[in-house]
Amino acid sequence: MEKKKVVVGMSGGVDSSVAALLLKEQGYDVIGLFMKNWEEDDLDGNCTAESDYADVRRVCSLLDIPYYGVNFSKEYMDRVFAYFLDEYKKGRTPNPDVLCNREIKFGPFKKYAEDLGADHIATGHYCGIRHENGVHYLLKAKDSNKDQTYFLNQLSQSQLDGVLFPLQDLTKPEVRKIAEENGLATAEKKDSTGICFIGERKFRQFLMNYIPAKEGEIRTYDGRVLGKHYGLMYYTIGQRKGLDIGGQKNDAGRWFVIEKDIPNNILYVAHGEEDRLYSKGLVSYKCNWIPSEPEKKQFECFAKFRYRQDEQKVKVNITDNRIEVEFAERQRAITEGQFVVFYDEEKCLGGGVIEEVVF
């Protein structure tokens, strides 16, 4: 019987390395595929993609599987980075990792894999999947601390078709142990953090290369001017660090951002009581539902408003393309441009961009 062919998206990290190993052990005909999505070097002039691809080659050679490299930098620039910059210009805070999955990893990457004759594609994401009668369900991972369904909330049914997630029943320590026991070069490799194209660079310095900074006033709601900001795009709601306005007379408590006034280029801050940061709901439009739009237009479920967050109980009201979300408990620093992602006990139900915050 001919083996099923699976193309694994390999990043040069331990997770995708172990995913390839497990699939080979399960009897699949495995091919490694490395994606280069960004052309710039790091601060030292080194191309991080080159070192990552070297790790992919070492792992694939050890596993005795073929591997390829493909450059999706143009697609990434057009479909992800352009959106990222546009959102920041509007004073919002986007999540490029969500778009990268929808627009690259499960878009051009999947098409490339199919052209290689793949029956399946696989990645090292910590999440699960279930295929039933042509319907595809996105499931939470065993390791709730690493669950990455948040970043996959925009995937369509066609994108989830034929997908495998080999790490769905493993914790991160178990993955590292498997890598170490099998002599994988990536066993002790540090996890990547933050936005892939920024790497170890300072966020503010990076963004200045693409969006001109426009200084403005930092104010309180009662009209006090406390200092200058470097550009509203560099700040997020609830931010405490990096405001450079300490030492104000007769003030107690840490300052935090409460509003970005885009038309007037003013950054509003407060200190002490954080009640102004807490909201009772949000509005999203045109959510991507997995596997399909709920039959009920009003229902209760759970939601996340950022990746590193426990699920929160919510009520959802769907009216055409308007999705109103009411929080069971008020939430701190809900940020426009980020994603609200819905869950039940087992599954990720999809999500959408946070367009409005309801106070």
KEZALO-776861 format. One line per field, with one value per residue (C-alpha): residue in one letter; chain; x, y, z. Coordinates in pm, 1 decimal. Example, Ala and Ser with C-alpha at 12.3 -4.5 7.8 and 13.67 -1.06 7.14 Angstrom:
2
resn c(A / S)
chain c(A / A)
x c(1230.0 / 1367.0)
y c(-450.0 / -106.0)
z c(780.0 / 714.0)
END
This chain:
359
resn c(M / E / K / K / K / V / V / V / G / M / S / G / G / V / D / S / S / V / A / A / L / L / L / K / E / Q / G / Y / D / V / I / G / L / F / M / K / N / W / E / E / D / D / L / D / G / N / C / T / A / E / S / D / Y / A / D / V / R / R / V / C / S / L / L / D / I / P / Y / Y / G / V / N / F / S / K / E / Y / M / D / R / V / F / A / Y / F / L / D / E / Y / K / K / G / R / T / P / N / P / D / V / L / C / N / R / E / I / K / F / G / P / F / K / K / Y / A / E / D / L / G / A / D / H / I / A / T / G / H / Y / C / G / I / R / H / E / N / G / V / H / Y / L / L / K / A / K / D / S / N / K / D / Q / T / Y / F / L / N / Q / L / S / Q / S / Q / L / D / G / V / L / F / P / L / Q / D / L / T / K / P / E / V / R / K / I / A / E / E / N / G / L / A / T / A / E / K / K / D / S / T / G / I / C / F / I / G / E / R / K / F / R / Q / F / L / M / N / Y / I / P / A / K / E / G / E / I / R / T / Y / D / G / R / V / L / G / K / H / Y / G / L / M / Y / Y / T / I / G / Q / R / K / G / L / D / I / G / G / Q / K / N / D / A / G / R / W / F / V / I / E / K / D / I / P / N / N / I / L / Y / V / A / H / G / E / E / D / R / L / Y / S / K / G / L / V / S / Y / K / C / N / W / I / P / S / E / P / E / K / K / Q / F / E / C / F / A / K / F / R / Y / R / Q / D / E / Q / K / V / K / V / N / I / T / D / N / R / I / E / V / E / F / A / E / R / Q / R / A / I / T / E / G / Q / F / V / V / F / Y / D / E / E / K / C / L / G / G / G / V / I / E / E / V / V / F)
chain c(A / A / A / A / A / A / A / A / A / A / A / A / A / A / A / A / A / A / A / A / A / A / A / A / A / A / A / A / A / A / A / A / A / A / A / A / A / A / A / A / A / A / A / A / A / A / A / A / A / A / A / A / A / A / A / A / A / A / A / A / A / A / A / A / A / A / A / A / A / A / A / A / A / A / A / A / A / A / A / A / A / A / A / A / A / A / A / A / A / A / A / A / A / A / A / A / A / A / A / A / A / A / A / A / A / A / A / A / A / A / A / A / A / A / A / A / A / A / A / A / A / A / A / A / A / A / A / A / A / A / A / A / A / A / A / A / A / A / A / A / A / A / A / A / A / A / A / A / A / A / A / A / A / A / A / A / A / A / A / A / A / A / A / A / A / A / A / A / A / A / A / A / A / A / A / A / A / A / A / A / A / A / A / A / A / A / A / A / A / A / A / A / A / A / A / A / A / A / A / A / A / A / A / A / A / A / A / A / A / A / A / A / A / A / A / A / A / A / A / A / A / A / A / A / A / A / A / A / A / A / A / A / A / A / A / A / A / A / A / A / A / A / A / A / A / A / A / A / A / A / A / A / A / A / A / A / A / A / A / A / A / A / A / A / A / A / A / A / A / A / A / A / A / A / A / A / A / A / A / A / A / A / A / A / A / A / A / A / A / A / A / A / A / A / A / A / A / A / A / A / A / A / A / A / A / A / A / A / A / A / A / A / A / A / A / A / A / A / A / A / A / A / A / A / A / A / A / A / A / A / A / A / A / A / A / A / A / A / A / A / A / A / A / A / A / A / A / A / A / A / A / A / A / A / A / A / A / A / A)
x c(0.0 / 139.0 / 226.1 / 32.4 / 251.2 / 258.8 / 444.0 / 551.7 / 602.7 / 944.5 / 1065.4 / 1395.9 / 1245.7 / 1195.3 / 816.6 / 813.1 / 1117.1 / 933.5 / 618.5 / 818.1 / 973.7 / 636.5 / 475.9 / 760.3 / 723.6 / 351.4 / 436.1 / 384.9 / 602.5 / 731.2 / 870.7 / 1005.8 / 923.3 / 1093.3 / 926.5 / 1121.4 / 879.1 / 1110.9 / 1416.3 / 1585.7 / 1879.9 / 1896.9 / 2093.8 / 2424.8 / 2370.2 / 2288.2 / 2002.1 / 1815.5 / 1636.8 / 1970.3 / 2048.0 / 1692.4 / 1714.4 / 2046.6 / 1868.6 / 1595.8 / 1858.8 / 2025.9 / 1697.8 / 1578.4 / 1915.4 / 1895.9 / 1539.0 / 1636.4 / 1353.6 / 1368.7 / 1333.7 / 1271.2 / 1291.2 / 1043.3 / 1041.3 / 704.7 / 849.8 / 651.3 / 325.9 / 402.0 / 477.3 / 157.6 / -84.5 / 44.4 / 297.7 / 105.4 / -198.3 / 22.0 / 149.1 / -195.6 / -342.3 / -64.1 / -116.9 / -478.6 / -360.3 / -473.2 / -276.1 / -286.9 / -187.0 / 25.4 / 67.5 / -303.8 / -284.4 / 36.5 / -143.9 / -444.2 / -257.9 / 70.8 / 104.4 / -237.9 / -248.9 / 47.5 / 227.1 / -61.5 / -87.5 / 287.1 / 255.9 / -32.7 / 177.4 / 437.7 / 170.6 / 85.5 / -212.7 / -177.4 / 4.5 / 122.6 / 272.7 / 416.9 / 125.3 / -6.0 / -366.5 / -584.3 / -808.5 / -1092.3 / -1219.2 / -1574.8 / -1767.5 / -1594.7 / -1632.7 / -1319.5 / -1312.1 / -1026.6 / -960.8 / -773.8 / -434.0 / -357.6 / -104.0 / -334.3 / -31.4 / 86.7 / -249.0 / -220.9 / -575.2 / -594.8 / -356.9 / -556.0 / -899.3 / -922.1 / -874.1 / -1147.8 / -1280.3 / -1083.3 / -764.4 / -822.4 / -894.8 / -621.5 / -432.7 / -251.7 / -131.6 / 99.6 / 164.7 / -198.4 / -161.8 / 184.5 / 314.5 / 616.8 / 843.1 / 739.8 / 826.1 / 1171.3 / 1229.3 / 1140.4 / 1376.1 / 1658.6 / 1608.1 / 1623.2 / 1925.9 / 1751.5 / 1971.0 / 1684.1 / 1622.6 / 1751.6 / 1685.4 / 1523.1 / 1161.5 / 1106.5 / 908.5 / 735.8 / 671.3 / 883.5 / 998.8 / 1107.6 / 1311.8 / 1544.0 / 1519.7 / 1351.3 / 992.4 / 998.2 / 1320.3 / 1184.5 / 857.0 / 1031.4 / 1181.0 / 832.2 / 606.6 / 729.8 / 706.1 / 487.2 / 543.1 / 255.6 / 142.4 / 81.6 / -213.7 / -451.2 / -826.7 / -823.3 / -591.6 / -251.0 / 36.2 / 284.7 / 528.0 / 564.9 / 497.1 / 702.5 / 405.4 / 70.1 / 148.6 / 410.8 / 163.9 / -111.1 / -409.7 / -311.5 / 62.4 / 265.7 / 628.5 / 812.4 / 596.5 / 887.3 / 662.9 / 771.6 / 847.6 / 529.8 / 469.0 / 197.3 / 126.5 / 101.9 / 76.9 / 200.4 / 80.7 / -93.5 / -239.5 / -617.6 / -682.9 / -518.4 / -677.2 / -574.8 / -725.1 / -554.7 / -243.2 / -282.8 / -194.4 / -415.1 / -288.8 / -410.7 / -278.4 / -407.9 / -755.5 / -766.6 / -1144.4 / -1124.2 / -941.2 / -1222.5 / -1498.3 / -1819.1 / -1815.5 / -1693.3 / -1811.7 / -1664.8 / -1767.5 / -1761.1 / -1629.3 / -1477.0 / -1677.3 / -1538.7 / -1680.8 / -1975.6 / -2185.5 / -2375.4 / -2741.5 / -2837.1 / -2793.4 / -2767.8 / -2559.9 / -2306.9 / -1952.3 / -1597.1 / -1357.3 / -1000.9 / -905.2 / -530.2 / -317.2 / -179.8 / -514.1 / -751.4 / -1084.8 / -1356.4 / -1731.0 / -1927.4 / -2267.1 / -2268.5 / -2536.9 / -2513.9 / -2700.2 / -2602.2 / -2228.0 / -2229.9 / -2119.7 / -2179.9 / -1993.8 / -2099.1 / -1851.3 / -1962.9 / -1689.2 / -1548.8 / -1220.7 / -905.6 / -743.8 / -942.5 / -757.6 / -901.5 / -722.6 / -660.7 / -879.0 / -1163.0 / -1158.1 / -1448.7 / -1441.8 / -1660.4 / -1526.9 / -1340.1 / -1327.6 / -1215.3 / -1527.4 / -1348.5 / -1310.1 / -1289.5 / -1109.1 / -1209.3 / -1358.5 / -1521.7 / -1487.9 / -1805.6 / -1764.0)
y c(0.0 / 338.5 / 572.6 / 895.5 / 1195.9 / 1479.4 / 1809.4 / 1957.7 / 2330.2 / 2342.2 / 2662.4 / 2539.8 / 2512.7 / 2216.0 / 2194.4 / 2147.4 / 1917.6 / 1683.3 / 1705.1 / 1571.6 / 1296.7 / 1179.4 / 1171.4 / 960.1 / 720.3 / 698.3 / 572.2 / 881.2 / 976.8 / 1304.1 / 1609.2 / 1916.2 / 2259.8 / 2573.5 / 2909.5 / 3233.0 / 3519.1 / 3811.9 / 3946.1 / 4175.1 / 4087.9 / 4125.2 / 4393.9 / 4213.9 / 4182.8 / 3812.1 / 3659.4 / 3460.3 / 3266.4 / 3117.9 / 2976.6 / 2845.9 / 2676.2 / 2521.9 / 2367.9 / 2236.4 / 2072.6 / 1910.3 / 1771.1 / 1645.5 / 1480.2 / 1298.8 / 1188.3 / 1095.2 / 1294.0 / 1531.7 / 1904.4 / 2218.6 / 2591.8 / 2840.5 / 3220.9 / 3380.9 / 3722.3 / 3907.6 / 3741.4 / 3821.2 / 4184.3 / 4225.2 / 4024.2 / 4063.6 / 4342.1 / 4602.2 / 4538.1 / 4557.4 / 4903.5 / 5028.2 / 4928.2 / 5103.7 / 5418.9 / 5411.3 / 5386.1 / 5024.8 / 4721.2 / 4437.5 / 4074.0 / 3976.1 / 3614.0 / 3547.6 / 3687.6 / 3498.1 / 3170.7 / 3261.6 / 3434.9 / 3238.4 / 2913.7 / 2783.6 / 2977.4 / 2976.7 / 2720.2 / 2475.2 / 2529.2 / 2466.3 / 2147.2 / 2024.9 / 2089.5 / 1857.3 / 1588.1 / 1616.6 / 1426.1 / 1627.7 / 1927.4 / 1951.5 / 2211.8 / 2220.5 / 2419.2 / 2318.8 / 2249.9 / 1963.5 / 1891.6 / 1652.8 / 1569.3 / 1428.7 / 1372.2 / 1658.6 / 1897.9 / 2018.2 / 2114.3 / 2307.6 / 2166.5 / 2289.3 / 2136.6 / 1917.1 / 2174.8 / 2466.0 / 2683.8 / 2647.8 / 2616.9 / 2811.8 / 2793.3 / 3170.5 / 3224.2 / 2991.2 / 3144.0 / 3282.2 / 2954.0 / 2843.3 / 2492.5 / 2453.9 / 2560.6 / 2306.8 / 2024.9 / 1761.4 / 1931.8 / 1735.1 / 1868.9 / 1599.3 / 1785.7 / 1811.3 / 1558.9 / 1666.6 / 1926.0 / 2141.3 / 1950.5 / 1624.1 / 1766.3 / 1874.5 / 1532.2 / 1356.7 / 1587.8 / 1521.2 / 1142.9 / 1137.0 / 1364.1 / 1646.0 / 1953.9 / 2178.1 / 2001.2 / 2286.8 / 2570.7 / 2872.0 / 2941.0 / 3239.7 / 3521.2 / 3832.6 / 3929.2 / 3729.4 / 4017.9 / 4236.0 / 3969.4 / 4108.1 / 4466.6 / 4739.0 / 4772.4 / 5152.9 / 5164.0 / 4908.8 / 5088.5 / 5422.1 / 5275.1 / 5245.1 / 5504.2 / 5860.6 / 5940.7 / 6237.4 / 6368.4 / 6502.6 / 6578.9 / 6337.3 / 6467.6 / 6380.9 / 6417.4 / 6730.2 / 6903.3 / 6865.7 / 6823.9 / 6572.1 / 6537.4 / 6431.4 / 6103.6 / 5973.4 / 5880.3 / 5726.2 / 5409.4 / 5311.1 / 5288.4 / 5047.3 / 5084.6 / 4993.7 / 5036.4 / 5139.3 / 5112.8 / 5351.6 / 5659.9 / 5868.4 / 6088.1 / 5983.5 / 6229.3 / 6438.3 / 6637.1 / 6519.2 / 6211.1 / 5857.8 / 5534.0 / 5432.0 / 5607.2 / 5405.9 / 5478.8 / 5516.2 / 5667.5 / 5752.7 / 6061.6 / 6007.5 / 6326.4 / 6552.9 / 6337.8 / 6331.4 / 6042.4 / 6039.6 / 5879.3 / 5827.3 / 5677.0 / 5516.3 / 5368.0 / 5168.3 / 5161.8 / 5356.7 / 5063.0 / 4817.0 / 4756.6 / 4552.7 / 4435.2 / 4469.1 / 4465.6 / 4269.6 / 4235.9 / 3946.1 / 3679.2 / 3364.5 / 3079.1 / 2725.1 / 2510.0 / 2736.7 / 3022.1 / 2918.8 / 2832.3 / 3035.1 / 3410.6 / 3450.3 / 3213.1 / 3186.6 / 3060.1 / 3149.7 / 3395.9 / 3524.2 / 3880.0 / 3818.4 / 3505.3 / 3479.3 / 3492.6 / 3254.1 / 3201.6 / 3442.8 / 3374.7 / 3586.4 / 3628.6 / 3663.5 / 3836.2 / 3803.6 / 4049.8 / 4002.1 / 4083.4 / 4261.0 / 4052.0 / 4202.3 / 4039.4 / 4099.7 / 4007.5 / 3818.0 / 4009.9 / 4344.5 / 4313.0 / 4525.0 / 4698.9 / 4548.4 / 4667.8 / 4751.5 / 4566.1 / 4254.3 / 3942.4 / 3810.3 / 3430.6 / 3210.1 / 2867.0 / 2597.9 / 2329.7 / 2147.4 / 2353.9 / 2687.9 / 2836.2 / 3106.9 / 3479.0 / 3828.8 / 4161.4 / 4378.3 / 4688.5 / 4869.6 / 4857.5 / 4902.0 / 5078.7)
z c(0.0 / -102.8 / 182.8 / 225.1 / 146.0 / 401.0 / 363.5 / 696.8 / 736.4 / 903.3 / 1068.3 / 1206.0 / 1555.1 / 1783.5 / 1738.2 / 1361.2 / 1386.0 / 1623.5 / 1409.0 / 1112.3 / 1328.3 / 1462.4 / 1118.8 / 981.8 / 1275.0 / 1195.0 / 846.0 / 633.3 / 338.2 / 486.5 / 304.2 / 484.5 / 346.2 / 479.5 / 416.9 / 398.0 / 461.6 / 529.7 / 346.2 / 599.9 / 824.7 / 1201.4 / 1390.1 / 1333.6 / 959.8 / 982.1 / 791.3 / 1057.1 / 782.9 / 673.9 / 1018.4 / 1053.3 / 713.3 / 818.4 / 1118.0 / 888.1 / 668.3 / 970.3 / 1103.0 / 763.4 / 696.4 / 1030.4 / 959.7 / 602.6 / 445.3 / 146.7 / 204.9 / 2.4 / 59.9 / -80.6 / -67.2 / 11.4 / 99.6 / -167.2 / -64.9 / 298.7 / 219.6 / 16.8 / 232.0 / 588.3 / 634.3 / 431.4 / 653.0 / 963.3 / 867.1 / 766.2 / 1103.0 / 1294.2 / 1090.6 / 1211.8 / 1573.1 / 1610.3 / 1726.9 / 1470.8 / 1512.3 / 1209.7 / 1327.5 / 1273.8 / 921.2 / 845.6 / 910.4 / 695.3 / 413.6 / 396.0 / 592.0 / 494.9 / 166.7 / -75.8 / 140.6 / 116.8 / -259.5 / -296.6 / -90.2 / -304.9 / -614.9 / -459.2 / -448.0 / -78.9 / 60.8 / 381.6 / 520.3 / 880.1 / 1112.5 / 1462.7 / 1605.1 / 1946.0 / 1855.3 / 1740.0 / 1445.1 / 1370.8 / 1022.7 / 1010.9 / 687.2 / 511.7 / 807.5 / 985.8 / 1354.7 / 1516.6 / 1865.2 / 2169.0 / 2244.6 / 2543.8 / 2662.1 / 2752.7 / 2826.8 / 2466.3 / 2286.3 / 1958.9 / 1826.3 / 1888.5 / 1595.2 / 1366.6 / 1423.1 / 1068.6 / 881.5 / 642.4 / 592.0 / 268.8 / 448.6 / 729.1 / 483.9 / 495.5 / 780.2 / 1052.7 / 1388.2 / 1531.4 / 1858.7 / 1968.0 / 2253.2 / 2369.6 / 2612.8 / 2536.8 / 2783.2 / 2616.8 / 2274.0 / 2390.1 / 2547.4 / 2219.8 / 2029.6 / 2275.5 / 2277.2 / 1897.4 / 1865.6 / 1680.5 / 1633.3 / 1747.2 / 2080.8 / 2294.4 / 2051.4 / 2214.6 / 2120.3 / 1894.0 / 2055.7 / 1933.4 / 1573.4 / 1329.1 / 1108.7 / 1399.8 / 1578.4 / 1846.9 / 1725.9 / 1928.0 / 1808.5 / 1802.0 / 1598.7 / 1354.2 / 1294.1 / 1239.3 / 921.7 / 769.7 / 934.2 / 1004.0 / 1373.7 / 1466.9 / 1818.2 / 2024.0 / 2375.6 / 2659.8 / 2859.7 / 3140.3 / 3092.5 / 3309.6 / 3060.7 / 3224.0 / 2976.2 / 3119.5 / 2832.5 / 2470.6 / 2297.1 / 2004.3 / 1786.3 / 1880.9 / 1688.0 / 1945.4 / 2235.9 / 2335.8 / 2567.1 / 2922.1 / 2857.2 / 3162.4 / 3056.9 / 2829.8 / 2888.7 / 3027.2 / 3243.3 / 3592.7 / 3868.1 / 3838.5 / 4156.0 / 4396.4 / 4185.7 / 4322.7 / 4129.8 / 3788.0 / 3475.0 / 3202.7 / 2858.6 / 2847.5 / 2504.4 / 2172.5 / 2015.6 / 1652.8 / 1494.8 / 1749.8 / 1800.6 / 2180.6 / 2410.7 / 2720.6 / 3041.1 / 3397.6 / 3718.5 / 4034.5 / 3979.1 / 3652.7 / 3617.5 / 3290.2 / 3129.5 / 3197.1 / 2942.8 / 2938.6 / 2579.5 / 2222.5 / 1863.2 / 1572.3 / 1209.3 / 965.0 / 1199.3 / 1055.6 / 1208.0 / 1242.3 / 1097.5 / 1007.4 / 1145.6 / 1460.1 / 1411.2 / 1717.8 / 1684.7 / 2060.3 / 2271.2 / 2552.7 / 2509.4 / 2609.2 / 2446.7 / 2446.0 / 2355.1 / 2348.4 / 2319.1 / 2673.3 / 2851.4 / 3024.9 / 2850.9 / 2962.2 / 2969.1 / 2719.3 / 2554.4 / 2176.2 / 1969.8 / 1589.7 / 1366.8 / 1002.6 / 997.5 / 1334.8 / 1631.9 / 1975.6 / 2264.1 / 2624.8 / 2899.1 / 3209.8 / 3393.5 / 3282.5 / 3093.8 / 3109.8 / 2811.8 / 2523.6 / 2213.8 / 1871.2 / 1592.6 / 1800.6 / 1764.2 / 1973.5 / 1949.1 / 2058.9 / 2224.7 / 2370.5 / 2605.0 / 2326.9 / 2009.7 / 1872.3 / 1710.5 / 1508.7 / 1564.6 / 1425.0 / 1456.5 / 1753.5 / 1589.7 / 1881.9 / 2260.6 / 2467.2 / 2804.0)
END
